[in-house]
Amino acid sequence: MNWDQFEGKWKQMKGSVREQWGKLTDDDMDRIGGKKEQLVGKLQERYGIAKEVAETQAEEWWTKFHSTTKPSTTQV
């Protein structure tokens, strides 16, 4: 999965995003709508951080989220 698929999986990911960034409101989540740039912008706004920092945080979250939601390929 890549960032292009982020928008399509948004409803599934909203809970994880809210856990990571509790200052984001329900309204923020609706406006983000699964768009990376919107997420980065809201992180900047709510947390008062630079764009580069927000992008790094978003990328780190995405990597962690993606690695924990991959289906297992091992067979029992």
Secondary structure by P-SEA (a helix, b strand, c coil): ccccccccccccaaaaaaaacccccaaaaaaacccaaaaaaaaaaaacccaaaaaaaaaaaaaaaaaaaccccccc
